[in-house]
């Protein structure tokens, strides 16, 4: 952007900007593709872990049968079988956190989650993976019950084992990272596009989009369990990148109150929506067709696919709007000391000068303290008797100027089309300024608080902090595990040093006893040999 601002007429500089934009887009997409690979890899790992859990459950169930049978026949605990079962439970605990309950017959009942049964005596229940009914990009762990599978709240499985680690990583780290990356991509695309639309390109036309988000950002998924009677279809569109968060949202309809409840997943904040369309956190939700039914649910993903969907919208370097579409001038016959600034364009929805860049507007002072605004080309009056304040903003037809000093009666100032302004770099400078401007992460007052780089730095920092936190927790848990094993061994384990000492003691005792037998045999033979 700075290169174009330094020489707005240089096609080579403009082409370099587009090449840089392509490289940036490619980097966004490649990082997102890596995160998608990790997400898919988690599903593969979850499948392997669930296979192990089901296998251990079946083996423990079989040992329960053998232990009960052995105790009833021999009347003594079958220590070898008990040791095998304990080892299997230890292996199972590595995969998922379990709770065991010992029964009177010596069998174990094993529970997971918030009390779901995995093993009861000789019976086993199994886990499986199924598509999330709300999120088409994700699989959930489900539990077999009565011949059907029931989804376990995933948060209940996060507190231990490989399974818990994978689910926790996906929900608490991967989801936020992909959303944060998408927010940066969406924010950059929208703000750059908005500013480029306020400028004038090398062909003299108003600027268009430099980036495109022509994918599914933001995305809203209907829950598979929604009623088909009303078949309500909801859509989500981006309204403000600055207001976006890095969270997903759930939306549920209640027919009792005829309201929707939007819940921000990251912190549980709820917003009651009485009617659609409605805008929350930078996303506008609308009812496209159908009628919602009580209990219908949707999952809103405002930013997950932002880094995937971003692309460069133009290959024409002339479409970079480096110039401002307006120019200002002071009347040559002015007698006062009033001065007008260069002005700025405020909105692309209303073409500057309220026409196809052909009109001009004249501000005429009727006194030192008031002025009239006239569309010169159309000979129409836009405003009369406007009070003049030195340095104050004067805004009409999508532009803003400021006049300072003390104009005299009949002094005029014009705002006109920037015809032939190919060397103008005002909008290019505004585009370059976006780099250091706060454009993302609105605060409670609706003011952006961070730059593109700041938002990306927050993403990198959060991943680094989470990695360090995980390392510390892993080391602490390993220490706790080692201490627990040591305590267990002290109570019921075998001390190899003690056993070695006893072995030597018994060996020496055996050798001494053998020597005594040898001496006794010799004495007996000697006595028998006396005549």
FENGIFEN-V499025 format. One line per field, one symbol per residue. ss: DSSP state (H for helix, E for strand, L for the rest). A space follows every 50 residues. Layout:
BEGIN
ss: ???
END
This chain:
BEGIN
ss: LHHHHHLLLLHHHHHHHHHHHHHHHHHHHHHHHHHHHHHHHHHHHHHHHH HHHHHHHHHHHHHHHHHHHHHHHHLLLLHHHHHHHHHHHHHHHHHLLLEE EELLLLLEEEEELLLEEEEELLEELLEEEEELLLLLLLEEEEEEELLEEE ELLHHHHLLLHHHHHHHHHHHHHHHHHHHHHHHHHHHHHHHHHHHHLLEE LLLLLELLLLEELLLLLLEEEELLLLLLLLLLEEEEEELLHHHLLLLLEE EEEELLLLEEEEEELLLLLEEEELLLLEEELLEEEEEEELLLLLLLEEEE ELLLLHHHHLEELLLLHHHLLLEELEEEEELLLLLLLLEELLLEELLLLL LHHHLLLLLEEEEEEEELLEEEEEELLLLEEEEEEEELLLLLEEEELLEE EEEELLLLLLLEEEEEELLLLLLLLHHHHHHHHHHHLLLEEELLLLLEEE LHHHHHHHHHHHHHHHHHHHHHHHHHHHHHHHHHHHHHHHHHLLLHHHHH HHHHHHHHHHHHHHHHHHHHHHHHHHHHHLL
END
